[in-house]
Amino acid sequence: MRGRGGGRLAYLDRPAEYRGTTRQVCGLWPYVTGAGAPLVGVPLGRHLVTGSTVCCDPIAWFERSRLIANPSMFTLAKPGLGKSSINRRMVLGLDYRGTVSLVPGDTKGEYTRLIRALGGEVIRLGRGQGSLNPLDLGQMGAAARRLAGAAREELLAEAVGRRASMVAALVAIVRRGPVGGDEEALLGRAVQLLADRDLGRPALLSDLVELVRQGPEPLLRMTLADDEAGYRQAVRPVLRSLQSLVEGPLGATFNRQTTQRLALDRPVSIDLSAIPASEKVLESAVLLTCWAEAFAAIEAHDRTAGTDPGGGGVGGGGGRRHFFVVLDELWRILRAGVGLVDRIDELTRLNRTIGIGQSMTTHSMADLLSLPSSEDREKARGFVERSGLVLCGGLPPAEMTALQQAVQLSERERQMVTQWSAPGSIDSGTGAEDAPPGRGRFLIKVAGHPGIPVRIDLTAEELPLNDTNERWAHRVVATPGPEQGAGAPGVPGGEETVVAPRRPAGDGGRR
């Protein structure tokens, strides 16, 4: 530039960028360019490179923009980096669009606040909290009563079949081993016989035990036993497992009538935080049963939504709905016993046909590949490969080889994901650890396309709903009085101090 104050401009400031739809910015042509991240779905955060808004959820990307082949999502990240926070953000955004979210097994109670804030229902299960009868036909039975003819019989048969599979899964968990094909067939026939009986109430596991012990003719034929003694010998292993379900530590939860059923007209969370983490068998059994109950209720809604005069299906009101099912803490159920991978696989294959978007979450590929059976390991890896969306948070370098077999990552993307797994630095002034660099940062991958790096920023309204360290927020500790030494905390004469986190302690987002 010539003249006073002129000269060469060595640095050109980057112009301000604005993001909008083609309808909003059409008048700015030709000063527009297409963006790599579509504005379709729940607003998640900002693109780490361009700073533009990133919108994403499995239902919108499948139904509206056709970016993925099926409405499912798998999230992998180390603990504390925001896996649950990104699920809660999607639950919040999808609720605005009328999608009903279900969290059928919240092991740490992390979704309770959000579901209640949305006017949803929280069901508590655990010792002294509630019970869930695996033989209760539930919403599928209620839906069948609304139908007639072949449709009624078909849905009843499906409901009974699902209950038989559920009982077989519980047997596998309690014995910590596989259920043989003959045993599963015997259990299926026994559940069918029990369903045909009019007990005036839903059957219980104790009723199933009594039926198998009695040995009616259909069960006797299945065992090929010549007499009663031969029958008892044949059914002894499965009867022992059933008896453990009734009288063992699982009996208080599963051998009682269901205390509260799912309602599909509003968000629902099943809170399992009352179950101690040390009771892995109980936790896994309840988790799997809750998942099965949720998928059965959704299928019952789908079967009746088109025929219900009220237009609401099982849930009542509103016609056919879409559902978002959050299957958090997948690793807990995978480690419960042999053969459970097949049960999860059966539950999650119907999402596209009956309008379900689903999110599965675990810590790493090692959770999927540490199973004892090679067949189970391959099936578990298929959960990631079949997902329409894969969200990768911070993962250690050792995970990259296994992850690369399921998701194609470039060298730059692998470096980004491993950098996010680094721990937070230590503040030299306070001695406290800062937030890790990967908290709230995820790489969105779709098939072989380049990933979209995004940073999740929580709003002020979301921060209280994402505080997973609430119990630490108002912890009262005793400190020594003036006359006491520093090494004598808690002695008489000391003053009490309330200890609170330096920042909101959610597990995702910028603080």
Buried (B, 14 or more C-beta within 10 A) or exposed (E): EEEEEEEEEEEEEEEEEEBEEEEEEEEEEEEEEEBEBBBBBBBBBBBBEBEBBBBBBBBBBBBEBEBBEBBBBBBBBBEBBBBBBBBBBBBBBBBEEEBBBBBBBBBBBBBBBBBBBBEBBBBBBBEEBBBBBBBBBBBBBBBBEBBEEEBBEEBBEBBBEBBBBBBBBBBBBBBEEBBEEEBBEBBBBBBBBBBEEEEEEBBBBBBBBEBBEEBEEEBBEBBEBEEEEEBBEBBEBBBEBBBBBBEBBBBBBBBBEBEBBBBBBBBBBBBBBEBEEEBBBBBBBBBBBBBBBBBBBBBBBBBBBEEBEEEBBBBEEBEBBBBBBBBBBBBBBBBBBBBBBBBBBBBBEBBBEBBBBBBBBBBBBBBBBBBEEEEBBBBBBBBBEBBBBBBBBBBEEEBBEBBEEBBBBEEEBBEBBBEBBEEBEEEEEEEEEBBBBBBBBBBBBBEEEBBBBBBBBBEEEBBBBBBBBEEEEEEEEBBBEEEBEEEBEEEEEBEEEEEEBEEBBBBBBEB
